[in-house]
Amino acid sequence: MKVYKFGGASVRSAEGIRNILHIVSGVSDDLFIVVSAMGKTTNAMEVVLDNFMKADRTAALKKLAEVEEYHTQIITELFQQPEKGKAAIEPLFDELKTLITNGVGDDYDCWYDHIVSYGELISTKIVSAFLTESETANTWLDMRTLLITDSNFREANVRMEESQFRLKATVDFTKSRIYIGQGFIGANIKGNPTTLGREGSDYTAAVVGNLLDAESVSIWKDVPGILNADPRIFENTVLIPELTYLDAVELAYSGAQVIHPKTIKPLENKNIPLFVRPFSNPNEAGSVIKANTENTIDVPVLILRKHQVLVTVRPRDFSFVLEESLSKLFAVMSKHRLKVSLIQSSAVSISVCVDNTRYFSGAIDELSNEFRVNYNEGIELLTIRGKNDEIIRTTTEGRTILLSQHTRRTAKFLMKEV
């Protein structure tokens, strides 16, 4: 049994969904397919949510109508009998309209998971119905009933034991060779929808692979595999054919977009290889992440994180105790869901680099109660793993560097955005 995960770029068009059929048709193994929301649907659903939270139901329903039209256009192009595809998603849009019309936007994170999670439900309904029309039998699953999480809305953690019980009681490959479920979403024990964090579909695939003891997990991407840098930013990128779990964790922590940071642990725990394969060229090998590799990574790896903030805190009265201040700083960052990607301290200050999210201002307000706080927005964090003088020169030349760090293998630079 194998797990295949198809991301939003794979299902953003009728052509992409036909390619899923092509890939699946060429595999004789039992498959559990995890699918993300189509294209930029998650972003669009966030706009729906924002209008709902402002009690502007008219604007929310108008944006939702655009989302529905986008999916309807794909169905019209994709299906020989479009009414079957439309019938599969109409109940979901009806549910959404009822939620928006009758709900009260009080808790943003809870409502985020309730509303935005429909993107994955809609996409999987379309993929499942198209495979059925194409005579590829499959079973659609609602992952809100199978992946049980805590109630940490928007960044929920999977309760593995309960989820395994439910998955194994439901998934029976003697009855269906192909199962289709949503990435990114689950529910707490009370049945309230939850999400696993942006790009959480990779994590879903890894969890399913772990709980069902998969032979492998394959994530299909719009890149040849894992590259040493983002080809949209850097020139002359090269494919990294194999990485260890440790390599992948380090890259994900540094901000590499190709793998979600939480994805590796469930796979490493059961020694399940993770393949990152090119969606447009399914016959190519791509990259594999596994316990041991024959060759080490022999090229510099460049990771650029945009929209960062450099925050510096200082004591108000110079009674500075590093350990106590670090503890307080990280407690506040954790409370406000800010992930620290760099830290540097001096005799009287601590500086950290974090993502500029909607929670940032709340963290600054709380820190200001006890510290003097300064921060710089519009920052990029460049991480070079496998550094050398030439690559440092070519990637930082002419840039305004606010802070740099060097270890034996890695260099990090905080620079003003260009």
C-alpha positions, 0 to 999 in steps of 0.5 A: 500500500502506498500514499500519494499526495497531490497539492493545490498546483496539481489540481488547479485545472482540469488538465491537472486532474486528468494527469492524476488519473493518468498517474493513478491508472499506471499503478497497481498498488493499493493507494490512499490519495491525499488531495489539497484544495484546488489552486489558490482556493485556500487564499480565497476562502480566507477572504470569505472568512475575513468578510464573515468575521467583519459581519459583512455577509454580502461580501463573504457570499459574493467571494464564495460565489467566485470560489464556486464558479471557479470549481464549476468551470473546472467541472464543466471542462473536466467531466463528460457529464458535468452535472455529476460533478456539480451534484457532488459539490453543491451540498458543500456550498449549501452548507457554507452558505448556511454557515455564513448566513447564520453564524456569528464570527467570534473566534477567528481560529475556530471559524477559520478551521470551520470555513476554510477546510471546505476547500479540501472537501470540495476538491476531493469530491471533484477528484473522486467523482471524476475518477468514478466517471473514468471507471477508476473505482474509489472510495471518498473519505471525510478526514474530519471523521478519521483524523482526530486532533487536539483543539489547537485550531489552525495548528492542530496536533493529531492524536495518533492512537485514536486516529489509527483506530478509526482509519484501520476500521474504515480503510479496507483494501479488499473492498476498495483499491483506492481511497481519497481523503483530504489533506490539511483537515481533521476534527477534535474529539467533539467533531469540531473541524480543525486544520493542521497548519498551512501546507499541512497536506504533506503532514496528513500524508505522512500521518496516514502513511504511519498509521496504515504502515505504508510502503512509501509516501509520494508527494507530487510537486510542480518541481523535478524533486527537491532542489538546492534552491527555489528556482523562482529566486535563484539561478542554476538550481540542481536536483538533490536525488536523496536526503536523510531524514535529518537533512530534510528536518534541517531544511524544513526548519530553515524554511524550505517550502518543498516539505512541511516541517512536521512531515518527517517525524511520522515517517522516520518513526516507521522508516517509511521513505518519502518520495518527492516526484515531478507531477508533470513527468511522473516517470522521473525518479525525483528525490527520496528522503530516507534513513540513510543515503549513499551520498551526502549533499555536495552542493550548497543549499539556499533557503530564502524566507520572506516577510520576516521581522527582526525583534530585539528586546532589552530590559527596562532597568538593566537587571538582565538575566539571560535565562529568565528573559529567554524563557519569557520571550519564548513563552510569549512567542509560543503563545502567539504562534510565532516561530523563531528562526534565528536567535542572537543575544548580547549582554543586555539584549536578545534578538529573534527573527520571526514570521510577520503574521497576524499574531505579531502585534499581539506578541509585541504588545505583551513583550512591551509590558516588560521589555523595551522592544524594537523591531524591523519589518520587511526582512528576508532570512537567507540560510546557506547550508554547505556554505563557501565564500563564493556562494556567500559573496554572490548571494549577499553582494550589494544587500543591506545585512542587519545580522549574520550568523556562521556555524561550521556548515551554515550561514544565516543572513538577515537582510532588508527586502528588495 
